[in-house]
Amino acid sequence: MDSRAPELPAWLGEQLLGRRLVQVVGELDDAVALRVSAELMTLDATGSDPIDLHFASSGDRLESALTIVDTLDLLEAPTRAHAVGDVSGAAVAVFAACRLRTAAAHAGFQMREPRATFAGDAEAALAWSERQTRAIQRFRERLAAATGQSVDTIAQDLRRGRYLETNAALAYGLLTASEARPRP
């Protein structure tokens, strides 16, 4: 099954950007990170009105997620995330980096450790492993800061692949209480 989101027609993409809405849909990879970061920077440069991000995304590519997180950190315009479907893996960190976080009634969050593959000699693998370990720690710390959970709790939940429905995500701190729309 192909987890990439279909490309939107250009006219529809323009309409969404005109409404300051960015979609983070499908597999979160380098191409999606580049598109989302470019759209966010463009919208930030055009005004200070809030930027809405709609999420239905998964991804294990930590570097792609951290690229968007770093971009979000640089924006002056406030950001609001809304989960319209399931958000999982490294995409959860991108979601959590937004100031306001809400979810549709049937959205959910799959917390899991980002995965990565590497090919190279032993020395390069060791250096890569050390960088990856530091990046995963930053990922955990970022989620802990956003949710109010301890880094240890976040690490344990990521290891066991904890799934949070909307009500549980609200109680966990992944959603902001002021805008959440929990399941009935």
Secondary structure, DSSP 8 states (H G I E B T S, - for coil): ---B-----HHHHHHHHHTTEEEEEEE--HHHHHHHHHHHHHHHHT-SS-EEEEEEEE---HHHHHHHHHHHHH-SS-EEEEESS-EETTHHHHHHTSSEEEE-TT-EEE---------S-HHHHHHHHHHHHHHHHHHHHHHHHHH---HHHHHHHHHHT-EEEHHHHHHHTSS-TTT-----
